[in-house]
Amino acid sequence: MKVDPIIAVNDVQASSAWYQALLSCVSIHGGSEFDVLATSEGEILLCLHKWGEHDHPTLAEAGNPHGNGLILYFRTNEIDDIWAQVKTRSLTIEKEMDLNPNSGKKEFSVRDLDGYYITISEYHEFGR
């Protein structure tokens, strides 16, 4: 089983470009109402859905808090390259890069264009 997380955004194309630039992922769907972002190997990372389109009850109202109770947590071998992108692009940094005391891996957190909390972590396996 796999999960394909879908987040509601104000501007699908702008958000798609933001994530593609940050994570070096690719769009495999495209469009102004919905996009699917994947790794170069085709593994889906994230789906972007325009607020209020297609009558999904939890994506209906942009006035609701964005991302309350949600952390988008990405594990990568490219953390240093992504961190350099963050610094170059002057993104909203919530947490500077440091070692997570639980995993012992480097990580940092930023906010995306819609205010979602994004954590980028050095790649590790859970429970192994």
N, CA, C and O atoms as CSV, one atom per row, in Angstrom:
chain,resi,resn,atom,element,x,y,z
A,1,MET,N,N,0.835,-1.171,0.000
A,1,MET,CA,C,0.000,0.000,0.000
A,1,MET,C,C,0.887,1.244,0.000
A,1,MET,O,O,1.958,1.265,0.606
A,2,LYS,N,N,0.418,2.265,-0.687
A,2,LYS,CA,C,1.114,3.552,-0.715
A,2,LYS,C,C,0.101,4.646,-0.450
A,2,LYS,O,O,-1.092,4.486,-0.708
A,3,VAL,N,N,0.586,5.741,0.062
A,3,VAL,CA,C,-0.273,6.900,0.287
A,3,VAL,C,C,0.188,8.027,-0.636
A,3,VAL,O,O,1.386,8.257,-0.804
A,4,ASP,N,N,-0.771,8.719,-1.225
A,4,ASP,CA,C,-0.482,9.873,-2.070
A,4,ASP,C,C,-1.082,11.101,-1.389
A,4,ASP,O,O,-2.260,11.396,-1.589
A,5,PRO,N,N,-0.295,11.824,-0.588
A,5,PRO,CA,C,-0.849,12.978,0.123
A,5,PRO,C,C,-1.289,14.069,-0.848
A,5,PRO,O,O,-0.598,14.383,-1.817
A,6,ILE,N,N,-2.458,14.636,-0.559
A,6,ILE,CA,C,-3.007,15.729,-1.360
A,6,ILE,C,C,-3.179,16.932,-0.442
A,6,ILE,O,O,-3.814,16.832,0.608
A,7,ILE,N,N,-2.610,18.071,-0.838
A,7,ILE,CA,C,-2.822,19.304,-0.086
A,7,ILE,C,C,-3.527,20.318,-0.977
A,7,ILE,O,O,-3.320,20.349,-2.190
A,8,ALA,N,N,-4.356,21.140,-0.361
A,8,ALA,CA,C,-5.048,22.205,-1.085
A,8,ALA,C,C,-4.152,23.436,-1.125
A,8,ALA,O,O,-3.544,23.814,-0.124
A,9,VAL,N,N,-4.084,24.052,-2.302
A,9,VAL,CA,C,-3.242,25.236,-2.493
A,9,VAL,C,C,-4.027,26.309,-3.242
A,9,VAL,O,O,-5.013,26.017,-3.920
A,10,ASN,N,N,-3.580,27.542,-3.110
A,10,ASN,CA,C,-4.236,28.652,-3.807
A,10,ASN,C,C,-3.908,28.679,-5.291
A,10,ASN,O,O,-4.779,28.974,-6.109
A,11,ASP,N,N,-2.665,28.377,-5.651
A,11,ASP,CA,C,-2.205,28.431,-7.038
A,11,ASP,C,C,-1.413,27.159,-7.326
A,11,ASP,O,O,-0.248,27.044,-6.945
A,12,VAL,N,N,-2.050,26.211,-7.997
A,12,VAL,CA,C,-1.428,24.904,-8.247
A,12,VAL,C,C,-0.132,25.051,-9.030
A,12,VAL,O,O,0.869,24.425,-8.683
A,13,GLN,N,N,-0.132,25.861,-10.072
A,13,GLN,CA,C,1.062,25.977,-10.905
A,13,GLN,C,C,2.220,26.626,-10.158
A,13,GLN,O,O,3.362,26.189,-10.303
A,14,ALA,N,N,1.956,27.655,-9.364
A,14,ALA,CA,C,3.020,28.293,-8.578
A,14,ALA,C,C,3.548,27.332,-7.514
A,14,ALA,O,O,4.758,27.247,-7.300
A,15,SER,N,N,2.646,26.610,-6.847
A,15,SER,CA,C,3.078,25.645,-5.836
A,15,SER,C,C,3.867,24.509,-6.464
A,15,SER,O,O,4.855,24.047,-5.893
A,16,SER,N,N,3.443,24.061,-7.623
A,16,SER,CA,C,4.163,23.004,-8.330
A,16,SER,C,C,5.586,23.448,-8.651
A,16,SER,O,O,6.539,22.701,-8.434
A,17,ALA,N,N,5.722,24.655,-9.162
A,17,ALA,CA,C,7.059,25.182,-9.482
A,17,ALA,C,C,7.903,25.306,-8.216
A,17,ALA,O,O,9.099,25.017,-8.245
A,18,TRP,N,N,7.298,25.734,-7.101
A,18,TRP,CA,C,8.006,25.888,-5.823
A,18,TRP,C,C,8.561,24.545,-5.360
A,18,TRP,O,O,9.740,24.440,-5.022
A,19,TYR,N,N,7.716,23.522,-5.346
A,19,TYR,CA,C,8.161,22.193,-4.901
A,19,TYR,C,C,9.170,21.581,-5.868
A,19,TYR,O,O,10.136,20.953,-5.436
A,20,GLN,N,N,8.956,21.758,-7.173
A,20,GLN,CA,C,9.908,21.212,-8.142
A,20,GLN,C,C,11.286,21.831,-7.960
A,20,GLN,O,O,12.294,21.126,-8.012
A,21,ALA,N,N,11.338,23.138,-7.746
A,21,ALA,CA,C,12.629,23.809,-7.557
A,21,ALA,C,C,13.296,23.366,-6.262
A,21,ALA,O,O,14.510,23.169,-6.226
A,22,LEU,N,N,12.513,23.208,-5.199
A,22,LEU,CA,C,13.080,22.846,-3.902
A,22,LEU,C,C,13.521,21.388,-3.850
A,22,LEU,O,O,14.617,21.088,-3.376
A,23,LEU,N,N,12.675,20.481,-4.335
A,23,LEU,CA,C,12.913,19.048,-4.155
A,23,LEU,C,C,13.453,18.339,-5.395
A,23,LEU,O,O,13.685,17.131,-5.364
A,24,SER,N,N,13.652,19.074,-6.475
A,24,SER,CA,C,14.101,18.473,-7.739
A,24,SER,C,C,13.179,17.335,-8.167
A,24,SER,O,O,13.630,16.299,-8.655
A,25,CYS,N,N,11.880,17.549,-7.975
A,25,CYS,CA,C,10.897,16.562,-8.414
A,25,CYS,C,C,10.307,17.025,-9.743
A,25,CYS,O,O,10.639,18.103,-10.238
A,26,VAL,N,N,9.435,16.205,-10.313
A,26,VAL,CA,C,8.850,16.520,-11.615
A,26,VAL,C,C,7.329,16.427,-11.544
A,26,VAL,O,O,6.770,15.685,-10.737
A,27,SER,N,N,6.686,17.189,-12.398
A,27,SER,CA,C,5.233,17.118,-12.530
A,27,SER,C,C,4.900,15.983,-13.489
A,27,SER,O,O,5.453,15.903,-14.586
A,28,ILE,N,N,3.987,15.101,-13.066
A,28,ILE,CA,C,3.567,14.020,-13.963
A,28,ILE,C,C,2.087,14.144,-14.322
A,28,ILE,O,O,1.507,13.232,-14.912
A,29,HIS,N,N,1.480,15.277,-13.965
A,29,HIS,CA,C,0.075,15.504,-14.297
A,29,HIS,C,C,-0.099,16.893,-14.888
A,29,HIS,O,O,-0.539,17.025,-16.030
A,30,GLY,N,N,0.233,17.914,-14.142
A,30,GLY,CA,C,0.135,19.291,-14.623
A,30,GLY,C,C,-1.292,19.796,-14.668
A,30,GLY,O,O,-2.244,19.017,-14.727
A,31,GLY,N,N,-1.424,21.104,-14.638
A,31,GLY,CA,C,-2.734,21.724,-14.733
A,31,GLY,C,C,-2.924,22.804,-13.699
A,31,GLY,O,O,-2.116,22.952,-12.782
A,32,SER,N,N,-4.000,23.561,-13.848
A,32,SER,CA,C,-4.267,24.671,-12.938
A,32,SER,C,C,-5.143,24.266,-11.754
A,32,SER,O,O,-5.283,25.040,-10.806
A,33,GLU,N,N,-5.740,23.064,-11.787
A,33,GLU,CA,C,-6.595,22.604,-10.694
A,33,GLU,C,C,-5.983,21.463,-9.899
A,33,GLU,O,O,-6.329,21.271,-8.734
A,34,PHE,N,N,-5.072,20.694,-10.513
A,34,PHE,CA,C,-4.506,19.516,-9.853
A,34,PHE,C,C,-3.164,19.181,-10.488
A,34,PHE,O,O,-3.003,19.276,-11.704
A,35,ASP,N,N,-2.203,18.787,-9.658
A,35,ASP,CA,C,-0.903,18.345,-10.168
A,35,ASP,C,C,-0.384,17.235,-9.272
A,35,ASP,O,O,-0.698,17.173,-8.083
A,36,VAL,N,N,0.411,16.366,-9.860
A,36,VAL,CA,C,1.052,15.267,-9.142
A,36,VAL,C,C,2.552,15.443,-9.299
A,36,VAL,O,O,3.058,15.551,-10.415
A,37,LEU,N,N,3.264,15.471,-8.170
A,37,LEU,CA,C,4.716,15.624,-8.174
A,37,LEU,C,C,5.354,14.302,-7.798
A,37,LEU,O,O,4.912,13.626,-6.869
A,38,ALA,N,N,6.401,13.937,-8.532
A,38,ALA,CA,C,7.040,12.639,-8.336
A,38,ALA,C,C,8.550,12.770,-8.444
A,38,ALA,O,O,9.076,13.759,-8.955
A,39,THR,N,N,9.230,11.745,-7.948
A,39,THR,CA,C,10.676,11.667,-8.114
A,39,THR,C,C,10.981,11.349,-9.569
A,39,THR,O,O,10.079,11.024,-10.341
A,40,SER,N,N,12.248,11.443,-9.942
A,40,SER,CA,C,12.634,11.098,-11.316
A,40,SER,C,C,12.399,9.617,-11.598
A,40,SER,O,O,12.339,9.205,-12.757
A,41,GLU,N,N,12.265,8.811,-10.532
A,41,GLU,CA,C,11.971,7.380,-10.689
A,41,GLU,C,C,10.469,7.108,-10.750
A,41,GLU,O,O,10.060,5.956,-10.897
A,42,GLY,N,N,9.642,8.151,-10.637
A,42,GLY,CA,C,8.198,7.994,-10.745
A,42,GLY,C,C,7.465,7.760,-9.438
A,42,GLY,O,O,6.258,7.518,-9.455
A,43,GLU,N,N,8.151,7.823,-8.305
A,43,GLU,CA,C,7.475,7.657,-7.014
A,43,GLU,C,C,6.762,8.956,-6.650
A,43,GLU,O,O,7.380,10.020,-6.609
A,44,ILE,N,N,5.469,8.865,-6.389
A,44,ILE,CA,C,4.688,10.056,-6.070
A,44,ILE,C,C,5.098,10.604,-4.712
A,44,ILE,O,O,5.159,9.876,-3.721
A,45,LEU,N,N,5.380,11.915,-4.688
A,45,LEU,CA,C,5.731,12.608,-3.452
A,45,LEU,C,C,4.542,13.362,-2.873
A,45,LEU,O,O,4.286,13.309,-1.670
A,46,LEU,N,N,3.815,14.067,-3.746
A,46,LEU,CA,C,2.796,14.991,-3.263
A,46,LEU,C,C,1.848,15.352,-4.405
A,46,LEU,O,O,2.262,15.495,-5.555
A,47,CYS,N,N,0.573,15.497,-4.063
A,47,CYS,CA,C,-0.419,15.976,-5.019
A,47,CYS,C,C,-0.889,17.354,-4.559
A,47,CYS,O,O,-1.069,17.596,-3.366
A,48,LEU,N,N,-1.081,18.238,-5.511
A,48,LEU,CA,C,-1.518,19.608,-5.237
A,48,LEU,C,C,-2.905,19.804,-5.831
A,48,LEU,O,O,-3.131,19.510,-7.005
A,49,HIS,N,N,-3.828,20.299,-5.024
A,49,HIS,CA,C,-5.218,20.448,-5.447
A,49,HIS,C,C,-5.672,21.875,-5.172
A,49,HIS,O,O,-5.471,22.389,-4.071
A,50,LYS,N,N,-6.273,22.509,-6.150
A,50,LYS,CA,C,-6.757,23.884,-5.968
A,50,LYS,C,C,-7.911,23.889,-4.970
A,50,LYS,O,O,-8.817,23.058,-5.030
A,51,TRP,N,N,-7.849,24.851,-4.050
A,51,TRP,CA,C,-8.931,25.009,-3.083
A,51,TRP,C,C,-10.267,25.128,-3.811
A,51,TRP,O,O,-10.371,25.849,-4.804
A,52,GLY,N,N,-11.294,24.420,-3.317
A,52,GLY,CA,C,-12.660,24.588,-3.801
A,52,GLY,C,C,-13.023,23.852,-5.072
A,52,GLY,O,O,-14.182,23.899,-5.484
A,53,GLU,N,N,-12.089,23.177,-5.709
A,53,GLU,CA,C,-12.397,22.457,-6.950
A,53,GLU,C,C,-12.810,21.013,-6.653
A,53,GLU,O,O,-12.307,20.402,-5.710
A,54,HIS,N,N,-13.709,20.483,-7.442
A,54,HIS,CA,C,-14.118,19.070,-7.442
A,54,HIS,C,C,-14.890,18.626,-6.202
A,54,HIS,O,O,-15.036,17.424,-5.977
A,55,ASP,N,N,-15.381,19.546,-5.406
A,55,ASP,CA,C,-16.291,19.236,-4.294
A,55,ASP,C,C,-15.751,18.267,-3.247
A,55,ASP,O,O,-16.521,17.484,-2.689
A,56,HIS,N,N,-14.456,18.297,-2.967
A,56,HIS,CA,C,-13.912,17.495,-1.872
A,56,HIS,C,C,-14.189,18.239,-0.566
A,56,HIS,O,O,-13.824,19.409,-0.450
A,57,PRO,N,N,-14.820,17.601,0.416
A,57,PRO,CA,C,-15.241,18.332,1.618
A,57,PRO,C,C,-14.102,18.961,2.417
A,57,PRO,O,O,-14.291,20.032,2.996
A,58,THR,N,N,-12.946,18.342,2.467
A,58,THR,CA,C,-11.850,18.915,3.257
A,58,THR,C,C,-10.988,19.885,2.457
A,58,THR,O,O,-10.054,20.476,3.000
A,59,LEU,N,N,-11.292,20.054,1.176
A,59,LEU,CA,C,-10.541,20.980,0.327
A,59,LEU,C,C,-11.445,22.101,-0.185
A,59,LEU,O,O,-11.112,22.782,-1.155
A,60,ALA,N,N,-12.580,22.285,0.468
A,60,ALA,CA,C,-13.597,23.190,-0.052
A,60,ALA,C,C,-13.367,24.653,0.285
A,60,ALA,O,O,-13.676,25.521,-0.531
A,61,GLU,N,N,-12.840,24.949,1.451
A,61,GLU,CA,C,-12.809,26.331,1.924
A,61,GLU,C,C,-11.399,26.790,2.254
A,61,GLU,O,O,-10.796,26.326,3.222
A,62,ALA,N,N,-10.878,27.703,1.446
A,62,ALA,CA,C,-9.515,28.211,1.659
A,62,ALA,C,C,-9.394,29.017,2.943
A,62,ALA,O,O,-8.282,29.251,3.416
A,63,GLY,N,N,-10.508,29.445,3.515
A,63,GLY,CA,C,-10.473,30.212,4.751
A,63,GLY,C,C,-10.159,29.374,5.978
A,63,GLY,O,O,-9.825,29.916,7.032
A,64,ASN,N,N,-10.262,28.056,5.851
A,64,ASN,CA,C,-9.912,27.179,6.968
A,64,ASN,C,C,-8.406,27.187,7.172
A,64,ASN,O,O,-7.663,27.452,6.227
A,65,PRO,N,N,-7.930,26.899,8.399
A,65,PRO,CA,C,-6.475,26.866,8.633
A,65,PRO,C,C,-5.784,25.847,7.727
A,65,PRO,O,O,-6.255,24.720,7.572
A,66,HIS,N,N,-4.676,26.252,7.137
A,66,HIS,CA,C,-3.928,25.372,6.236
A,66,HIS,C,C,-2.936,24.539,7.026
A,66,HIS,O,O,-2.061,25.082,7.700
A,67,GLY,N,N,-3.067,23.238,6.947
A,67,GLY,CA,C,-2.055,22.355,7.504
A,67,GLY,C,C,-2.100,22.150,8.999
A,67,GLY,O,O,-1.148,21.606,9.560
A,68,ASN,N,N,-3.164,22.560,9.674
A,68,ASN,CA,C,-3.235,22.327,11.110
A,68,ASN,C,C,-3.225,20.822,11.368
A,68,ASN,O,O,-4.079,20.094,10.862
A,69,GLY,N,N,-2.258,20.362,12.153
A,69,GLY,CA,C,-2.138,18.935,12.437
A,69,GLY,C,C,-1.372,18.163,11.382
A,69,GLY,O,O,-1.409,16.933,11.373
A,70,LEU,N,N,-0.677,18.857,10.491
A,70,LEU,CA,C,0.026,18.209,9.384
A,70,LEU,C,C,1.465,18.699,9.297
A,70,LEU,O,O,1.722,19.901,9.359
A,71,ILE,N,N,2.396,17.772,9.155
A,71,ILE,CA,C,3.780,18.087,8.788
A,71,ILE,C,C,4.085,17.267,7.546
A,71,ILE,O,O,3.949,16.043,7.563
A,72,LEU,N,N,4.492,17.920,6.481
A,72,LEU,CA,C,4.966,17.194,5.305
A,72,LEU,C,C,6.442,16.907,5.538
A,72,LEU,O,O,7.264,17.824,5.558
A,73,TYR,N,N,6.775,15.639,5.714
A,73,TYR,CA,C,8.103,15.203,6.151
A,73,TYR,C,C,8.754,14.433,5.008
A,73,TYR,O,O,8.313,13.339,4.655
A,74,PHE,N,N,9.803,15.010,4.435
A,74,PHE,CA,C,10.505,14.408,3.309
A,74,PHE,C,C,11.871,13.917,3.764
A,74,PHE,O,O,12.609,14.660,4.411
A,75,ARG,N,N,12.219,12.674,3.434
A,75,ARG,CA,C,13.541,12.109,3.732
A,75,ARG,C,C,14.325,12.045,2.423
A,75,ARG,O,O,13.818,11.551,1.416
A,76,THR,N,N,15.566,12.545,2.438
A,76,THR,CA,C,16.333,12.639,1.202
A,76,THR,C,C,17.828,12.466,1.435
A,76,THR,O,O,18.345,12.764,2.512
A,77,ASN,N,N,18.499,11.985,0.417
A,77,ASN,CA,C,19.964,11.929,0.427
A,77,ASN,C,C,20.564,13.251,-0.043
A,77,ASN,O,O,21.781,13.428,0.003
A,78,GLU,N,N,19.732,14.168,-0.489
A,78,GLU,CA,C,20.179,15.444,-1.064
A,78,GLU,C,C,19.950,16.618,-0.114
A,78,GLU,O,O,19.743,17.741,-0.574
A,79,ILE,N,N,19.982,16.388,1.180
A,79,ILE,CA,C,19.613,17.438,2.138
A,79,ILE,C,C,20.504,18.674,2.026
A,79,ILE,O,O,20.010,19.796,2.136
A,80,ASP,N,N,21.796,18.491,1.812
A,80,ASP,CA,C,22.690,19.653,1.728
A,80,ASP,C,C,22.385,20.499,0.498
A,80,ASP,O,O,22.432,21.727,0.568
A,81,ASP,N,N,22.074,19.858,-0.627
A,81,ASP,CA,C,21.707,20.595,-1.839
A,81,ASP,C,C,20.389,21.350,-1.649
A,81,ASP,O,O,20.256,22.497,-2.075
A,82,ILE,N,N,19.424,20.698,-1.009
A,82,ILE,CA,C,18.135,21.346,-0.775
A,82,ILE,C,C,18.297,22.513,0.195
A,82,ILE,O,O,17.691,23.567,0.002
A,83,TRP,N,N,19.105,22.332,1.232
A,83,TRP,CA,C,19.356,23.422,2.187
A,83,TRP,C,C,19.983,24.621,1.469
A,83,TRP,O,O,19.630,25.767,1.747
A,84,ALA,N,N,20.908,24.358,0.554
A,84,ALA,CA,C,21.523,25.440,-0.217
A,84,ALA,C,C,20.461,26.170,-1.040
A,84,ALA,O,O,20.505,27.395,-1.155
A,85,GLN,N,N,19.500,25.426,-1.616
A,85,GLN,CA,C,18.393,26.039,-2.357
A,85,GLN,C,C,17.570,26.953,-1.449
A,85,GLN,O,O,17.202,28.063,-1.832
A,86,VAL,N,N,17.290,26.467,-0.239
A,86,VAL,CA,C,16.511,27.258,0.720
A,86,VAL,C,C,17.216,28.576,1.005
A,86,VAL,O,O,16.587,29.634,0.989
A,87,LYS,N,N,18.509,28.520,1.265
A,87,LYS,CA,C,19.273,29.723,1.594
A,87,LYS,C,C,19.342,30.673,0.397
A,87,LYS,O,O,19.249,31.888,0.572
A,88,THR,N,N,19.500,30.143,-0.799
A,88,THR,CA,C,19.582,30.951,-2.013
A,88,THR,C,C,18.255,31.638,-2.312
A,88,THR,O,O,18.236,32.782,-2.768
A,89,ARG,N,N,17.156,30.952,-2.061
A,89,ARG,CA,C,15.831,31.460,-2.413
A,89,ARG,C,C,15.180,32.277,-1.306
A,89,ARG,O,O,14.070,32.777,-1.489
A,90,SER,N,N,15.832,32.424,-0.179
A,90,SER,CA,C,15.286,33.221,0.933
A,90,SER,C,C,13.880,32.775,1.324
A,90,SER,O,O,12.977,33.603,1.450
A,91,LEU,N,N,13.694,31.480,1.514
A,91,LEU,CA,C,12.398,30.944,1.913
A,91,LEU,C,C,12.155,31.189,3.397
A,91,LEU,O,O,13.080,31.506,4.145
A,92,THR,N,N,10.905,31.038,3.810
A,92,THR,CA,C,10.552,31.195,5.219
A,92,THR,C,C,11.054,29.981,5.992
A,92,THR,O,O,10.493,28.890,5.890
A,93,ILE,N,N,12.115,30.183,6.763
A,93,ILE,CA,C,12.723,29.091,7.529
A,93,ILE,C,C,12.096,29.064,8.916
A,93,ILE,O,O,12.150,30.051,9.648
A,94,GLU,N,N,11.505,27.936,9.270
A,94,GLU,CA,C,10.923,27.749,10.600
A,94,GLU,C,C,11.949,27.184,11.574
A,94,GLU,O,O,11.932,27.507,12.761
A,95,LYS,N,N,12.840,26.340,11.065
A,95,LYS,CA,C,13.851,25.710,11.911
A,95,LYS,C,C,15.117,25.525,11.086
A,95,LYS,O,O,15.102,24.875,10.041
A,96,GLU,N,N,16.203,26.099,11.561
A,96,GLU,CA,C,17.492,25.963,10.877
A,96,GLU,C,C,17.934,24.497,10.882
A,96,GLU,O,O,17.464,23.701,11.695
A,97,MET,N,N,18.831,24.156,9.978
A,97,MET,CA,C,19.322,22.785,9.924
A,97,MET,C,C,20.097,22.457,11.194
A,97,MET,O,O,20.975,23.207,11.620
A,98,ASP,N,N,19.752,21.323,11.784
A,98,ASP,CA,C,20.478,20.797,12.936
A,98,ASP,C,C,20.230,19.290,13.011
A,98,ASP,O,O,19.552,18.725,12.153
A,99,LEU,N,N,20.778,18.647,14.032
A,99,LEU,CA,C,20.582,17.209,14.202
A,99,LEU,C,C,19.318,16.946,15.009
A,99,LEU,O,O,19.121,17.523,16.078
A,100,ASN,N,N,18.476,16.081,14.494
A,100,ASN,CA,C,17.302,15.649,15.233
A,100,ASN,C,C,17.772,14.697,16.325
A,100,ASN,O,O,18.439,13.709,16.018
A,101,PRO,N,N,17.445,14.963,17.598
A,101,PRO,CA,C,17.937,14.112,18.679
A,101,PRO,C,C,17.378,12.690,18.637
A,101,PRO,O,O,17.980,11.778,19.204
A,102,ASN,N,N,16.249,12.491,17.983
A,102,ASN,CA,C,15.658,11.152,17.905
A,102,ASN,C,C,16.273,10.310,16.799
A,102,ASN,O,O,16.615,9.148,17.019
A,103,SER,N,N,16.417,10.889,15.608
A,103,SER,CA,C,16.951,10.126,14.472
A,103,SER,C,C,18.460,10.243,14.350
A,103,SER,O,O,19.106,9.389,13.742
A,104,GLY,N,N,19.031,11.310,14.932
A,104,GLY,CA,C,20.459,11.555,14.767
A,104,GLY,C,C,20.807,12.044,13.370
A,104,GLY,O,O,21.976,12.047,12.983
A,105,LYS,N,N,19.797,12.458,12.614
A,105,LYS,CA,C,19.986,12.915,11.234
A,105,LYS,C,C,19.745,14.420,11.136
A,105,LYS,O,O,19.020,15.006,11.939
A,106,LYS,N,N,20.376,15.028,10.125
A,106,LYS,CA,C,20.177,16.455,9.875
A,106,LYS,C,C,18.754,16.692,9.368
A,106,LYS,O,O,18.198,15.880,8.629
A,107,GLU,N,N,18.181,17.819,9.782
A,107,GLU,CA,C,16.881,18.213,9.254
A,107,GLU,C,C,16.671,19.712,9.447
A,107,GLU,O,O,17.331,20.348,10.269
A,108,PHE,N,N,15.741,20.257,8.673
A,108,PHE,CA,C,15.324,21.652,8.800
A,108,PHE,C,C,13.869,21.749,8.386
A,108,PHE,O,O,13.323,20.821,7.788
A,109,SER,N,N,13.237,22.879,8.705
A,109,SER,CA,C,11.827,23.061,8.366
A,109,SER,C,C,11.598,24.441,7.760
A,109,SER,O,O,12.197,25.431,8.180
A,110,VAL,N,N,10.710,24.483,6.756
A,110,VAL,CA,C,10.337,25.716,6.069
A,110,VAL,C,C,8.819,25.752,5.916
A,110,VAL,O,O,8.131,24.770,6.195
A,111,ARG,N,N,8.313,26.891,5.472
A,111,ARG,CA,C,6.898,27.030,5.099
A,111,ARG,C,C,6.814,27.162,3.585
A,111,ARG,O,O,7.632,27.842,2.965
A,112,ASP,N,N,5.817,26.506,2.994
A,112,ASP,CA,C,5.636,26.639,1.550
A,112,ASP,C,C,4.801,27.881,1.245
A,112,ASP,O,O,4.512,28.670,2.145
A,113,LEU,N,N,4.415,28.056,-0.007
A,113,LEU,CA,C,3.683,29.248,-0.433
A,113,LEU,C,C,2.341,29.411,0.273
A,113,LEU,O,O,1.856,30.531,0.433
A,114,ASP,N,N,1.739,28.299,0.696
A,114,ASP,CA,C,0.435,28.338,1.356
A,114,ASP,C,C,0.529,28.219,2.871
A,114,ASP,O,O,-0.491,28.141,3.555
A,115,GLY,N,N,1.745,28.204,3.393
A,115,GLY,CA,C,1.925,28.150,4.835
A,115,GLY,C,C,2.036,26.756,5.418
A,115,GLY,O,O,2.088,26.604,6.638
A,116,TYR,N,N,2.076,25.723,4.568
A,116,TYR,CA,C,2.251,24.365,5.084
A,116,TYR,C,C,3.654,24.210,5.660
A,116,TYR,O,O,4.622,24.753,5.127
A,117,TYR,N,N,3.748,23.467,6.750
A,117,TYR,CA,C,5.013,23.224,7.445
A,117,TYR,C,C,5.696,22.032,6.788
A,117,TYR,O,O,5.147,20.930,6.762
A,118,ILE,N,N,6.888,22.255,6.260
A,118,ILE,CA,C,7.641,21.240,5.521
A,118,ILE,C,C,8.921,20.939,6.285
A,118,ILE,O,O,9.687,21.853,6.591
A,119,THR,N,N,9.163,19.672,6.598
A,119,THR,CA,C,10.428,19.268,7.205
A,119,THR,C,C,11.185,18.408,6.210
A,119,THR,O,O,10.647,17.449,5.656
A,120,ILE,N,N,12.442,18.769,5.993
A,120,ILE,CA,C,13.332,18.006,5.120
A,120,ILE,C,C,14.362,17.344,6.022
A,120,ILE,O,O,15.053,18.019,6.786
A,121,SER,N,N,14.462,16.027,5.934
A,121,SER,CA,C,15.368,15.262,6.787
A,121,SER,C,C,16.363,14.481,5.942
A,121,SER,O,O,16.058,14.036,4.835
A,122,GLU,N,N,17.554,14.327,6.493
A,122,GLU,CA,C,18.532,13.424,5.899
A,122,GLU,C,C,17.903,12.034,5.861
A,122,GLU,O,O,17.218,11.634,6.803
A,123,TYR,N,N,18.132,11.300,4.777
A,123,TYR,CA,C,17.455,10.014,4.602
A,123,TYR,C,C,17.789,9.041,5.730
A,123,TYR,O,O,18.938,8.924,6.155
A,124,HIS,N,N,16.764,8.354,6.197
A,124,HIS,CA,C,16.907,7.291,7.200
A,124,HIS,C,C,15.711,6.359,7.085
A,124,HIS,O,O,14.670,6.731,6.544
A,125,GLU,N,N,15.866,5.171,7.589
A,125,GLU,CA,C,14.768,4.205,7.642
A,125,GLU,C,C,14.139,4.263,9.025
A,125,GLU,O,O,14.831,4.507,10.013
A,126,PHE,N,N,12.859,4.047,9.100
A,126,PHE,CA,C,12.169,4.013,10.386
A,126,PHE,C,C,12.194,2.598,10.940
A,126,PHE,O,O,11.913,1.637,10.224
A,127,GLY,N,N,12.532,2.475,12.215
A,127,GLY,CA,C,12.473,1.192,12.900
A,127,GLY,C,C,13.446,0.149,12.403
A,127,GLY,O,O,13.246,-1.048,12.615
A,128,ARG,N,N,14.504,0.599,11.740
A,128,ARG,CA,C,15.476,-0.370,11.214
A,128,ARG,C,C,16.852,-0.016,11.675
A,128,ARG,O,O,17.813,-0.709,11.340
